[in-house]
């Protein structure tokens, strides 16, 4: 994308990601779920929080913590297992950003 993707509206970002997923030869159902679940945090907490997490060096820790807090209120019995699914979709989105845009995703420090 020409503009910085973090400044684009939700529908534009989702459409670009959905196009990317289609190019990966994924099933229609997988594309539908992924293009929705990836943006769960955006829909619940807003764009700024979503981008802060996606671009964070501490992506895994911050993403899991945020998702668990959100999911615990909706489905306390399955929050942990649902969190793993959402994190998988967000990891795939980070791969998209690294391959398709000018966004530089910081790598987590090696421990």
PyMOL commands that set and color helices and strands:
alter all, ss='L'
color gray80, all
select helices_A, chain A and resi 5-7+10-23+28-37+40-45+47-54+59-74+79-100
alter helices_A, ss='H'
color red, helices_A
deselect
rebuild
show_as cartoon
